[in-house]
Amino acid sequence: MFYYSGSHQEAHYLYKDFQGRRLCKYQGSWYYYNTLQAVINFHNNFQPQETDIILASSPKSGTTWLKALTVALLERSKQQDDDPLNHPLRSDNPHGIVPFLENNLYLKSSTPDLTKYSSSPRLFATHMPLHTLKEGLKGSPCKIVFMCRNAKDVLISMWYFVCKYQRVEASRSILESLFESLCSGVTFYGPFWDQVLSYWRGSLEDPSRVLFMKYEEMKEEPYAQLKRLAEFLGCPFTEEELESGSVDMILELCSLRSLSDLEINKSGKNVNGVDYKFYFRKGEVGDWKNHLTPEMESRIDMIIEEKLGGSGLSF
Ligand SMILES: Nc1ncnc2c1ncn2[C@@H]1O[C@H](COP(=O)(O)OS(=O)(=O)O)[C@@H](OP(=O)(O)O)[C@H]1O
């Protein structure tokens, strides 16, 4: 058992993930040890600004897409020239532009280059649940956007990602291990349901501060959802922009096909050495139907009913 003495909270090494890596529980969520250290660093060192924007999500829920869309929205007022080739999304992956708050590489630095969006508003991302995020924000009223995705598609997306990253075949046994972890709640940043519910409730309590978005709705009605995001962030599209097709241009720039076609996303890597191309796959709703057995489907459905029933949130 591991006791984290630098905090009033206890963190226990209680479980191992499907690869045998130890996970510690902290404030109700499971972290690898190095991420837990980064969360503590965030709590201790982060200096929020009121205008900061935090993009939150569960892993494999559309984080890359949300980052790209938000960068593109904010870039409208920052672009110094009209040359589309100078757009930051053409020379860097969204993960290179919007750093995670729980990233030791940034937060341990004595002169932290926290974000390429270092002028107001700064942009950050996180997979932490809302209560853990709020502790580091220290009462700052910054805006938080959460992207949620159907748990079954998240599972399949994670399966493919992990296998590509580990350079192993996407076998049924790995899928079954990930499935068991999802159901037991012992997943990196999990339990999935608790994390999603924290933001769902936060958005109901304070809709001007927490925007709850769904990957499936983004796919279904991208135009309306992008306008919704822009309005929430305080940078709505003007009539002129709407007439000139600005919404569609941003959606096209941030589409999976356009982003994954860029050289940076074909050959680049993130600060942890992960190939950027691994962040792009099919981007489909319902791909789980091709992979989960009826038994797996009904077990997840039962857990969703048990955990989310009565909350008003459904997938
Ligand atoms: N631009 C864009 N549009 C739509 N969908 C996209 C986009 N970029 C990435 N994706 C799909 O999102 C899945 C990866 O999730 P994340 O970006 O949350 O991954 S991560 O948590 O940041 O590692 C993964 O989903 P799956 O295809 O189902 O695996 C990606 O393909």
PDBQT file of the ligand as one rigid body, heavy atoms in Angstrom, charges set to zero:
ROOT
HETATM    1  N1  LIG A 401     -11.509  15.633 -35.630  1.00  0.00    +0.000 N 
HETATM    2  C1  LIG A 401     -12.142  14.575 -35.159  1.00  0.00    +0.000 A 
HETATM    3  N2  LIG A 401     -13.461  14.418 -35.388  1.00  0.00    +0.000 NA
HETATM    4  C2  LIG A 401     -14.126  13.341 -34.911  1.00  0.00    +0.000 A 
HETATM    5  N3  LIG A 401     -13.549  12.354 -34.190  1.00  0.00    +0.000 NA
HETATM    6  C3  LIG A 401     -12.235  12.476 -33.936  1.00  0.00    +0.000 A 
HETATM    7  C4  LIG A 401     -11.485  13.585 -34.397  1.00  0.00    +0.000 A 
HETATM    8  N4  LIG A 401     -10.198  13.412 -33.985  1.00  0.00    +0.000 NA
HETATM    9  C5  LIG A 401     -10.145  12.262 -33.316  1.00  0.00    +0.000 A 
HETATM   10  N5  LIG A 401     -11.371  11.684 -33.287  1.00  0.00    +0.000 N 
HETATM   11  C6  LIG A 401     -11.747  10.407 -32.690  1.00  0.00    +0.000 C 
HETATM   12  O1  LIG A 401     -11.763  10.554 -31.264  1.00  0.00    +0.000 OA
HETATM   13  C7  LIG A 401     -11.283   9.345 -30.654  1.00  0.00    +0.000 C 
HETATM   14  C8  LIG A 401     -10.036   9.651 -29.850  1.00  0.00    +0.000 C 
HETATM   15  O2  LIG A 401     -10.490  10.262 -28.669  1.00  0.00    +0.000 OA
HETATM   16  P1  LIG A 401      -9.682  11.419 -27.918  1.00  0.00    +0.000 P 
HETATM   17  O3  LIG A 401      -9.320  12.467 -28.874  1.00  0.00    +0.000 OA
HETATM   18  O4  LIG A 401     -10.511  11.803 -26.749  1.00  0.00    +0.000 OA
HETATM   19  O5  LIG A 401      -8.379  10.649 -27.430  1.00  0.00    +0.000 OA
HETATM   20  S1  LIG A 401      -7.457  11.139 -26.220  1.00  0.00    +0.000 S 
HETATM   21  O6  LIG A 401      -8.222  10.939 -24.974  1.00  0.00    +0.000 OA
HETATM   22  O7  LIG A 401      -7.093  12.525 -26.449  1.00  0.00    +0.000 OA
HETATM   23  O8  LIG A 401      -6.292  10.237 -26.269  1.00  0.00    +0.000 OA
HETATM   24  C9  LIG A 401     -11.013   8.378 -31.788  1.00  0.00    +0.000 C 
HETATM   25  O9  LIG A 401     -12.248   7.686 -31.974  1.00  0.00    +0.000 OA
HETATM   26  P2  LIG A 401     -12.347   6.226 -32.646  1.00  0.00    +0.000 P 
HETATM   27  O10 LIG A 401     -12.172   6.452 -34.102  1.00  0.00    +0.000 OA
HETATM   28  O11 LIG A 401     -13.726   5.727 -32.328  1.00  0.00    +0.000 OA
HETATM   29  O12 LIG A 401     -11.270   5.378 -32.052  1.00  0.00    +0.000 OA
HETATM   30  C10 LIG A 401     -10.723   9.308 -32.937  1.00  0.00    +0.000 C 
HETATM   31  O13 LIG A 401     -10.881   8.723 -34.208  1.00  0.00    +0.000 OA
ENDROOT
TORSDOF 0
